[in-house]
Amino acid sequence: MTSLPRATTLVALVPSLLIACKGGGDKKPPPTTGTGTGTSAGTAAPTKTPTKAPSRGPEHAVYSLVDNRLAAHLHRKGNLVLAGGSAGFAKYTRFGNTEKIKTPTWQLRQTQDTTKVAIMSGASARVDVPLSPAELPGEPVVRVRTFSTTARAFSVRVNGNKDVAGEAPEGWGVVEFKPPAGQFKEGENELLFFTRGPGLAVDWISVGSGQPTEATMTTFYDAGAKALVLPEGGGMSYFVQVPEGARVTGDLADGACAVQVKAVAADGAGTDGTLSGLGSAVDLGTLAGKAVRLDLVATGCPSAKLTNAALVVAGEAPKPARGTPPKYVVMFVMDSLRADRVRVFNPGARPEVPTWEKLAETSAVFTQHYVQGNESRVSHASLWSSLYPIKHSMIGASEKLDLKWTTIDEVAKAGGKFVAGASANGYVDPKRWGFGQAWDAYSNHIHEALGLKAEDIVAKGLKFVGDKKEPWFLYIGTVDTHVSWRAKEPWLAKYDPGYTGRYKDVFSGADAAAAASGAALTDAEMKHVRALYDSNVSYQDKVLGDLIAKLEAAGIWNETMLIITADHGDEQWEDGRVGHGASSRDMLVHVPLLIHYPPMFPAGKHTEGTELVDIVPTVADALGVQTDPEWQGQSLVPLANGVGAGYGRMSFSSMYEDSHGARLGDWKVRISGGANLRVYDLATDADEMKSLTGDAAAAIGGRTVLDPLWLFRTFNKEWKKSVWGNAANVSARFAEDMGE
């Protein structure tokens, strides 16, 4: 029988920790100030007066490296270091459905003695770590600083290979594992730890071939100085999307210190430079639009303190601007409308949409807009309540939206509007499913056996508000792009002329269910079904144009805010499936969002990620209604006016909490539970047909999404974008609220 490789318990790896232990450990805690804090040595006066760089003219930060410090990866002399006690440890964790799994494998933000730690909840726990070529020379070693109330078995399995066995000592100790050569790789690596029983505390984990020696292994921030702390020969790495014209800037008050900057893009392009003194910068312009690993490494002094570190672009920061609140509001939800079938969002789309195109000339268009579910109930619940699925809990088939949540109708009522709605979606019903309780008039055409075409829904909505003297809010929910897909002329004859088969005029819900269960269609049949769908895209566009014409004729168009979006899209055999509810591909979760109201929403396209949960706060902001502290979305009024623009925002979608999708720029990840990671470059693979997981490009592109995704998922129930910002670009409050 082959024996397992053994690990070593180190008693003198970090001399300044003074680890003297029974069996390699010591119950006495080491002197430490805790994760993320500076040390007294770091407050020494500068040894050399810094120089000041010449002015580059006005510029403003679009991504603060200081505020986003919990997204950074720590490096110490050739090793990647995971700070167990930091909330940033979350970006290395992976877990499944938290609705079903109540106890996470890692308990984060715990304290052992005076040291912040992560604690293993059970006998096993996993971390996924991104390794660069710098950590791979020689034979990388895994070191873990632990605390245990008793000596116990402790082992690690690297990337599914054989376990490397060791022992966590009683008290504090550092366990060293030496996996056989070749087990680590560039990019993502899985470390699965095993121990006997729960409760093992982890101060830090390091991976690499270097020899970390400093006592401040996990110190990366000085709260007093508001500075990133970079030890000599070590530093921090960020995975970021580079904006157009971006530079890295930062100030070093000690002229003896410098910070080497190295940027490597997912496609292999790169640049480097040095920050020194006050106001220096490194130009990243050649990497604009790319996913980049940005390394900051200190040189010249024992510990560099980098303040005001940020990605900046030229020009003054935009100032908030707002016009008169709208007197009327129309929220038009086109069920199952894919963004890629509307030319405003995909110029190559087939359906004719002249109304959309004309509207876009005077509207704010949000080009990376995600729904939070992938079918009607879950997504409408997020749209109505500004809550993510994990919080509104309308996930199970029998769940209703809890009336305790403040919903869109209540916001409109608080804004002084007569509140009306008409829907052809059977789920969007106040009485049966909890979609609002402040409606003055509401009609669900399915339950009332009324007409289901868009023109019927619009007519009913206008009947509700047409003779009202007071301001009003009108919700319109159409289903023409939702199966059943029925022929709409003259568009079908243009999109697939001459077809005479079994789906000539309709592809029904029963047909879709049969196809979803494996019923085969010919290529000609699938082509025609897509044409049926596209004919309804064009038909809804015509109905939208008719609605606008009526608002113009009534003399109220210029006082009306129009919001157009969808609750989800549909798959149409891109990967063998048809319909919705079965994946988080972009054709399902990427939908249009257009807002027309020039006094508050200047014309323009916004590529920053937005989400359905942002719509309720946006309406509230536009109407001057107080924000509900439970809302998790954020108003888009500032973004539409350039405030907070310039850096990508992550868009997120959940499939019943069992799997998730997230996108930042052109990079997207999908993950089932905590496993089966798939990474896609949507710039070259819009339909997500080829996962790049394991490819060199995905090592950087994927991490730009994985870091914010897992920070977000860990704190999903608590996350409020109005307070913490988007997970891909957080506010100063996030780290502060985490105590770091």
N, C-alpha and C positions, 0 to 999 in steps of 0.2 A: 504494500500500500504506500502510495506516494505521500510524504508528509507535506503539510502546507508550509509556505514561506512564513517565517516568523517576523514579528515586529519587535521593536526594542522600546522599553520605557526609559526615557532620558531623564537624568537627574541634573545635568549640567549643560543642556543645550543652550539655555538662555541664562548666563551666569547672574545677570542683575536681577533675575526673578528669585534668586536664592532658594531654589527648589531643593530642599533636603527632606527626604521622605522615607517613611516606612514602606519598604517594598517599592520604592520609586515615587512616593507621594508624600504630602504633608497637609495635615488638616488646617494649618494656619494659612490664611490667604496672603498672597503677595502684596506688596505695596502697589497700588494702582489707582488711577483717577477715573477709570471706567472708559468704555468705548466712546470714541468720538470727542473726547475732551483733550485739551492741551495740558502740558506739564509745566511745572514752574520753570524748568530749564528753557522752555520755549519762549519765555517772556523776557529773556535777556535783551539788553540794548543792542542795536545794530553795530556790527564791527566795522562797517564801511558805509560811508554816505552814498546813497543811491543816486544814479543819474536819472534825468527825466527826459523821456522821448519827445521829439517835436510833435506838435499838434497835427492830427490828421483831419481836423474839422469835426463837425458834430457827428456823433454816432450813438447808437443806443443798443442795449443788450436785448437779445431775443431768447437767449438761453443762459441762465446763470449756472455756472459750474459750482458755485458755492451753495446755492439753494438746492441744486440737484445732487448734493454730495452723497446721498444714500443710494443713488444709482451707480456710483463709482465703484470700481474694483481696486482693491489695495494690492500694491506690489512691494515686496521687501527683498531686495538683493536676489533677484532671480526667482522669487516665489510669489505665487498668487496666494493672498491671505484672505480668508473669510472671517470677518469679525462676528463671532457667535452672538454677542450681546446686542448687536446693532439691528435696527429694524430693516436695514439694507440686506441682512442675511436672507430675507424673504425672496430675493431675486434668484437664489440658488435652490429654492425649495420647489417641490412638485407635489400636487395632491389632487384628489378627485372631487366628487360631488359633496360639497360641505353641507348640503341639505340632508344627505344620507350618512355621511361620515362626520360624526360630531367631535371626535377627538383627533386633532392634527398630529402628524408624526413628530413635528417639532413644536415645542412651546417657546415662542419667541419673546424677547424683551423681559427675560427673567433675571433674577439676581441671586448669586451664590456668594455668601459673605459680602464683600463690597464690590464684587466683580460682576459685570453684566454678562449674561450667558444665554445660550439656547439650550433647552433641555429635551432629550429624547423621551417622548411620551411612552414608548414601548421598547420592544427588543430590537427594532430596526428603524432606520431613518436614512433618507437619501438626500444628496445634494448633487446638482448638475453644475459643472464649472467649465468656463471657457478658457482654454489654454492657448497661448500664443507660442510662436517658435522660441521666444525668450525663456519660457518655462520648461522647454522640452530637451535641451542639450543634456547629454549624459543620461543618467537614469533617475527620473523624477521620484522624489520621496514624498510620502504623505505624513505630515505630523499633526497631531491633535492634542491640544492642551485641555485636559479634562479635570473634573472633580467628581469623586465618587465616595459614598459613605463606607464602601468596602471594596477591596480588590475584586475585580471581576474580569471575565473574558471579554475581549473587545477585538473586532476584526473588521476588515474592509474588503469589499469586492469592487474591482475597477473594471468598468465597461463589460460586466458579465463574465469576467475571468474567474479563476479560482480564488477563494478567499485567502487573504493574508492575515494570519492570526497574531494576536498580541494580548496584552493585558492592561486594563486601566487600573492604576494603583489606587489604594485608599488615599483619600485627600486629593491634593493637587499633583498633577504630573503631566509630562509630555510624552506621548506614545508615538514612536516612529515606525512607520510601515515602509518596507522596501519591496514594492511589487516587481516582478520580473520585467526585464527590458521589453519594450514594444507594446505595453498595455495602454499607454497614454497616446493621444493623438492630438493634432492641431484641431481646434474647434471644441465642440461640446464633449464632455466626459462625465460619465455617471459614477459617482462614488456611493456605494451602499454599505452603510455601517451596521454591524450587528453587536449586540451586547447581551448580557444575562440580566433580564429584568429592566424595568423602567427607571427613569430618574437620573441618567448620566448627564452631567452638565458639561457643555462645551464652551470654552472661552474663545478659542480660535482653531481654525484648520488652515494649514499651509500645504501647498502643492508646488513642487519644483525641485530643481537640482542645486539651488543655492543653500547657504547656511544662514538663516535668520538669526541675528544676535541681539537686536535691540529689545529693550524692555517694553517699549511703546509699540508693540506689534500692531495694535488695533487703533492707535491714535491717529485721527485724520482731520480733526477740526479743533480750532481754538475759538471757543464761543466769545471770549472777551475781545479778541481781535477780529472776529468774524472772518477768519482766515482758514484756508485749507493748509494742513500741516503735512509736508512732504519730507521724509527723512532722506539724508544723502544716499544716493544710489537706489532709492525707492520712490514710489509715487502712487499715482492714481490713473486709472484708465476709464474712459467713458465711451459708450457706443452711441453715436449721435448721427443725426441727419444734418448735412451741412447746407445752410441757406445760401442763396445767391449773394455773392460779395462778402461772405463772412470772414471775420478774423477772430483769432483767439487773443484775448487780452488779459492782463492781470498786473498787479503791483507787488513788488518785493521791496520792503522798507530797508532791508539789509543789502547793501551793495555788493557784499561778498557772495550772495546767493544768486543762483540762476536756475531756471527751469527749462530743461530740454523738452521741446514739443515735437512729437512725431505723430503724423496722421496717415493711416493706411486705409484705403477704401476697399469695399467688397470686391471691386473689379481689379484690385492690385495696384491701382494708382496711389501715389503718395506724395507727401511733402513734409518738410521739417523746418525747425527754426528754434530760436531761443528767446525766452522772456527774461528780462533783467531790468532792474531799477523800476521806475514808475512810468506807466503808460505805454510800455512796449507792446508789440503785437506780432503775431505770425499770421500771414495771409493764407487762407484756405480756399481762395477763389477758384483754383484749378479743380477743386473737388466738389463744386457746387452741385447740389441735388443728389449727392451720393451718400450711402451709408458708410460711416467711417468709425474706425477705432482710433480714439484720440488718447495718446499716452503723455502724461506729464511726469517728468523725472527730475528730482532735485540734484543739483551739483554745487560744489564750492563752499558749502557750509553744512554743519551737522543736521540742521533742521530748517527748511525753508518755509516761510509763511507767506502764502499767496492770497492776497485780498483782491476783491473786485474781479475775480476770474469769471470770464463769460465769453460766449460767442456774441459778437457784435456786428452790426451792419451800419452802413453810412446813413446819416440823416438824423434829424430830431425825432424823438419818440412821439408817435401820434397822440393827440389829446382827445379825450372823450367828446363826442358831439351828439346832440339829439335834437330832433324837431318836435313838432306838435304831436301828441299821441293820436293814433288813428281813431276815428269816430266809429268805424265799422271794421269787423274782422271776419275774413272767410278762411277757414282751415279745410283744405281740400285733400283728402286722403284717397289716392288711387290704389286700391288693393292689388297686390302682386305685381306692381310695376317695377321692373328692373331698370337700374340707371343706365345700363349699357344699351338699352333700346330707345333711348331718348337722345337726339342729336346734340342737345345742349351739353350732355355729359359724355357722349361718344360720337364724334363727328361722322364716323363711319356707319352709324346705325341706319337701318333701312326705313323704318316708319317715318312718314311725313308728319312733322309736328310744327306747322308754321306759327301756332299760337305760342308754344313754348319758346321758339326761337325769337319771336318778337318781344315777348316778355323779358327774356334774358338780357336784352339790350338796356333795360332800365331797372333790373333787379339784382339782388345779391344772390349769387349761385354758389352753393356749397358742394364741391365736387367729390368729397370723400365723406359721405354721410352713411352711417351704419344704423340698422335697427338692432334692438337689444335681444330680440328673439328671432326665430325663423318661421313663425306662423302667427296667425292673427291674434289669438288671445294674449299670448305673452308680450308681443310687440305693442299691441294697443294698450296694454296695462302700463308699459313703460312710457309710451307716448302720453297717456292720460295723467300719469302721476309723477313723472320725472323721477322714477325709481328704477334701479336695476332689478332684474328678476330675482336675485338672491334676497332682495329686501321686500319687494311687493308680494312675492311668494305665489303669484298666480301662475303656477307651473303645472300642477296636476290637472287632469281633465275636468275635475269637479270643482276646482278652486274658483272663488269669486274675488274680485278686487275689493279689498277691505274699505268700507266707507270712511274709516278714520283718515285716509289719505286725502290731501287737498288736490283736486283734479281740475282739469282745464275748464270745465263748466263753472266751477266755483270761482276760479280766477276771473273769468269773464263777468260773472255776476258782481264780484267785488269791484270790477272796473266800471260798473254802472251800465252794463249792457243787458238788453233782452237776449236771452240765451236759447238758441234753437239748434236742432240737429236733425239730419235725415241720413239714414244709412241703409245699404243693401247687404251689409255683413251681419249675419244672424247673431254673431257673438257680441257685437258692439251694441249692447242693450242695457239700459240703466237698471231695470227691474230684475232681470235674470242674472246678470253678470257683474253688477256693481259699477257700471261705467257712468258715474256721476249721479248727483242728487239735486242739482240746482237748475235743471232744465226748465224753461218756461214752455217749450214745445219740443217734442221729440217723436220721430217716427222711425220704426224699423220695418222696412218694406217686406222683409222675409216673414216676420211674425204677423204682419198685417195683410199678407198675400196681395201686395201691390206690385207695380211694375219695378223691374230690377235694372233697367237700362239707365245709364248715366243721366240721360235727359229727364227721366222720371224722378230721379233723386234730386236733381237741381231744381226742377219745377216745384217739388214739395218744399224744399228749403226756402225758395224765394216766396212761396205762398205764406210760409210762417212769418217772414220778416218784411214782406213787400209793402204792407200798409202801416208799418210801425213808425211812429214819429220819433221815438227815442233811439239812441244808438243801439246797435245789435252785434251779436257774435253768432256766426253760422258755421256749423260743422257739416261737411258734405262727405259722405263715404261711398264711393262707387266701386263696383266689382267687375267691370267689363274685362279687365285683364286678369281676373281670377277665374279658374275653371268653374263652370263650363265656359269654353271659348267659343263664341258664336260669330258667324261671318258678319262682317260689317263692310258694306259697299259704299263708295266705289273702290275702296282700298284693297280688298282681297283680290279683286280682278287684276290689280296692278302687281301685287306681291307674289301671286302664284296662279297665273292664268292657265286655264285648260284642265285643271284637275277635276276628276269626276268620281273619285273613290268614296269609300264609306264615311269619311270625315268631311265631306264636301262643305257642309254648312255648320257643323258643330262638333266639337270634341268635348264630350260630357264629363262630369265628375266620375261617373262609372267607368268611362274609357280611361281616365287618368288613373283611377284606382287599379284597373286591370293592368295598365302599362307599368305602374309602380310595383305590381306583383309579378312582373316578368313577361306579360303579353308582348309579343314581338310586333313591331311595326316595320314596314318597308322604309327605305330612304325617302321615297316619294311621299309616303304618309307623314313621316316626321317633318319633312320640308313644308308640307301643307299645314300641319298643326302649328308650326312656328309662324306661318303666314296668317293663320287665324288670329293668333295672339297679336301680331303686329298690326292687323287691321283694327283691333280694339285699342291699341296705343293711339293710332291716328283718330279713331272715333272719339275717344276721351278728349283728345286735343281740340277737336271741333266743338264739343260740348263746353269745354273750358272757354273757348273763344266766344261762344254764344253767351255764357255767363258774364264775361267781361263787358260784352256789348250792352247787356241789359243794365249793368251797373253804371256804364257810361251814359246810357239813355236816361237813367234815373238821376244823373248829376251827382253821384256819390263816389265814383271811381277814384278820384284823387284823394278822398278821405278814407279809403279802404286799404287795410293791410291784408294781402293775400299770401297765404302759406300753402305751398303744394309739396306733398311728400307721399310716401307709401309705407305700408306696414311690413312688407317683405317683398321679395321677388319670387322667381320660380326657376327651377332647373328644367332644362328642355333637352335631355339626353346628352349633355356634354360629357357625362361620365356614366351614362346608362340609366339615369333616373329622370323622372318627370314629376313636377309638383314641388311642394315645399315641406319643411319640417324634418328633413333627413340629413342636412349637412349645414356647414357654415361657409360654403363657397360664396364668392362675391356676387354671383348671379342671384343668390338668395338674400344676402344681408346688405348689399350695397344698393341703396335706393336714391332717387332724386330728392333734393331739397332746394327749393327756390322761394325766396321771400321778396315780395314786391310791396314796397312802401318807401318811395324815395326820400321823404323827410328823415327817415331813420336808417334806411338801408340803401346806401349809394350803390349804383351799378358796379358790378365787378365779380370776378370769380375768386373763390377762396378755397385753396387746396388743403388748408389745415383740417384735420379730422373733426367731424361733428357727429352727434348721435341723437336719436329720438328723444332721449331724456332732456335734451337742451331746449325743446320747443316750449314746454310749459313755462320755464323761467324767462324765455324770450318774450312770450306774450305778456307775462306779468310785468316785465321791465318796460315794454312798449306802452302798456296801459297805466303804468305808475302804481301797480299793485305790490304790496309788501311780499317779499320772498318768504316762502315757507322754509323753516330751518331743516325740515326733513328732506327737501328736494336734493337730488344728487347731481342733476345737470346744472348748466350755467347759461346765462343769457348770451345770445349771439349778437346783441346790439353792439357791444364794444368791438368784437372781432370784425363785424361788418364795416366799422369805421376805422379799422386798422390797429386798434388797441389790442395788444397781445398777439398780433399777427407776425409772420416772418419765420416761425419755427413750427414744424409739424406737430400735430396732436394725434394721439392714438385713438382709433375707433375700435370698439369692442362689441362682440356679439356672443350670446350664450345659446346653446341648444339644450334647453331643459336642465341646465347646470351640469349635464353629463360631459359635454365637450364645449370648447370655446374657440373663437376666432378673433384675431386682433391684427390691425394693420397700422403701419406708420409709413407714409409715403408710398413707395412702390413695394415695400416688403411686407409680407403677411405670414403669420404662423397660424396653424390649426393644431389643436392638441386635444386628445380624448382623455378625460380625467387628468391624470398626471403623466400620461405616457403617449406613445405613438405620435411624436412630434413630426410635423410636416412644415417645411419652410418653402415659400414661393416668392419669386421675383415677378410681380404682376406686370412690370414693364415689358417683359418678354413672354409671359405666360398668364394672360388675363383670365383664362378659365381654370387655372390651378390644376393643370394636368400632370406636371412633373415636379415632385418634391425634390428640393435641393439639399435636404438634410444629409449632412456628412460631407457636402462639397465645401471647398475652401471659401467660396463666396458666401455661403450660408453662415459660416462661422462669424462673420461680421454683420451681414444683413439681418440674419435671424436674431442676433443678440440685441439689435436696436429695438426690436419689438419684445423680446422675451424679458428684458430687464423691467420695462414699465408694466408689462402684462402681469408678472408675478408679484411685483409690489402692489399693483392694483387688486389682484385677486385675493391676496392675503388680507387686505383691508377693505374689501368690496362693500361690505355692509355699512361701514363707517364713512366711506369715501364721499365727499361732497366737493365737486369741482369748483364751486364758488369760493371754497375755503382753501383747498389743497391744490387747485389747478388740475390740469390734465396729468395723468401719471407719467407721460413722456416728457413733461416740462412742468415740474411742480412749483408751487409758490414757496416762499420762505417759511410759511406756516407748517408745511408738512414735517420737515425735520425738527422744527421747534416743538411741535405737538408730540413728536416721538421722543422728545427729551434729548435730542442730539443736535 
